[in-house]
Amino acid sequence: MTLTLDYGYNRGIPDSAKAAWGARLIVNQDGMVDLVPDRQGFADGSDPATKRRLMEYMNSKVQRRPLGALADMLLSGEVDTRSEDEHVVFDDGTVRLVGSAQASAGYFYIVAYFKEDRP
């Protein structure tokens, strides 16, 4: 089953993912990153337990580190808001966040999932 997010980087979701969190962040090349509450959400397919586990992990372990990392990547030019390149924003061995600006020049689409769900 392929998961689909209302907001986020759907191309970054592995087919094997049981749950994913995604968001459309507002960004600029000067390192500003804004996570808008109504532009994020979860997809859980038929596995709500994995969704709960991912929500708990994101709240307890991940917190704000990925947004700071993305800000640094924007400032350094590693992430270009006019590019469609995919970037790993955070990977702690348990959860991976990947995303792309999709050449939007103002948004960054991101997805998080458990690495154990990767093939």
N, C-alpha and C positions, 0 to 999 in steps of 0.2 A: 504494500500500500504506500503510495506516495503522499506525503504530507504537504499541505498548502497553507501558507500564512496569509492573513489579510494584509499585514504590513511586515516587511522584512525581505531577506534575500533568499527567495525560493530556490534559485539555481544552486545555492550552497548546501541544501539539505540532501544528505545521502539517502538513497532509496531504502537503506536498512534502518534509518532513524525511526524510533518509536514515539518520540516527542521532540518538539523544537520550539524555541522562543525566538521571536523576531521583532524587529523594529525598523522604522524609518527615522533616522536621526537627522536633525538639521545641523549642517556643518559648513565651515568655510576654511579656506586655505590658511588662514591665520591661526588655526588650532581651536576655534570655537566648536564645541560639540554640545548639542542639546537633545536630551532624551525626552520627547513629548509623551506624556502618559497615554493619550488616546491614539497614539500611532505605534502601539506595540501589542503583542499578544502571543498566545500559545496555540500550537496545533498538536493534538495528541492522538490522532487516529483512534485506534480501539484500545489504547493503553493509558487510561487516566492515572494509574499508579506511577508511571514513568514521568508524566507531566508534573505530578505533585513533587516527585523526587527532584526533578530539574528545577522547579520553582524554589524549593527549599535550598538547593545547592547554589543557585544564582543569588538568593538573598543572603546566605550565610558566608559563602566563600568568595564569590566573584566580586560582588559589591561594585565599587567604582573603578577598579583597576583597568578594565577594558576601555572605558571612556577616556581615561588619562593616556593610555597607550595610543588610542586613535588620535587624540590631540597631538601627541608627539609625532606620530606618523604624518599627520597633515603638515605640521610645522617644518618637518625635515624634508618634505617633498616626496617621501616614500609613497604616500597616498595623494593622488591628484584628483581633485573633484571633477575634472573633465575627462577622466579615464574610465574605462570599463573593466580594468584589471581587478582580479580577486585578491584579497589580502587576508592573511591570518592575523587577527587583532589580538587574540588571547588563546593560549593553549596551556593548561596546567597538567596535562596528562589524563584528566578526567573529562573536562568540558572543553570544547573548541568553539570559538567564535570566529566566523569568517564573514566577509562582506565586500561590497563594491559600491562605489559612487554611481555606477552605471551611467557615467558621463552626464550626470544631472546638474553639476556645478552648484549644488546647494544641499543635496541629501546624501546620506550614506545608508545603504540597506544592509542589515546585519542579521545573522542567524546564529543561534547557539544550540548545541546538541551534545549528548554524551558521546565521547569517542568510542566507547564500547559498542555503540550502535553502528559504527562504520564497518563495512565489509572487510 
